[in-house]
Amino acid sequence: MSEQQRLGRDVFIALSAVGWADGKLDAEEADAIVRTALEEGLELDEIEEIERATKEPVEMSVIDRSKLTKEDRLFVYAVASWMTRLDGVIDGKELAALDNLGELLKVPEGARRSADGIAQEIALLPEGDRPSRFDLPALRKMIAARLEESAKRRAETG
């Protein structure tokens, strides 16, 4: 992802929807979503909409995938994958929501496994895996780097 490009409202609405999949969105998860949206420099009305999505359940169907790049979609999926593990309990509803999100975002199975692996790598860094310490910018950079490596390999093999 280029430094100028920023994540839009739909990325954060998607993360909220996944967070609500088990019927509750943890306060730390909600804070991480809103904090990251603020760090992205979104407009105040977008931040308010995201805050509402963290306070009341939202459906994934409200996500406008057309505005998301491949990198955005992988990032959303990776963060959602990490969020499903935050409370230490992965339930069927969360896994179904994650699978639903992967389908909605049109992320192929192999890319889902890669995004999940990258999220786990970031979660295992010394900063820890709590929302206040999870390094979302590092996650984005790692996804961008892996996409670039993959593109180079494809170009080299013709």
Secondary structure as UniProt FT lines:
FT   HELIX           9..19
FT   HELIX           20..22
FT   HELIX           27..39
FT   TURN            40..41
FT   HELIX           44..55
FT   HELIX           60..62
FT   HELIX           65..67
FT   HELIX           70..85
FT   TURN            86..87
FT   HELIX           92..104
FT   TURN            105..106
FT   HELIX           109..123
FT   TURN            126..127
FT   TURN            131..133
FT   HELIX           136..157
//
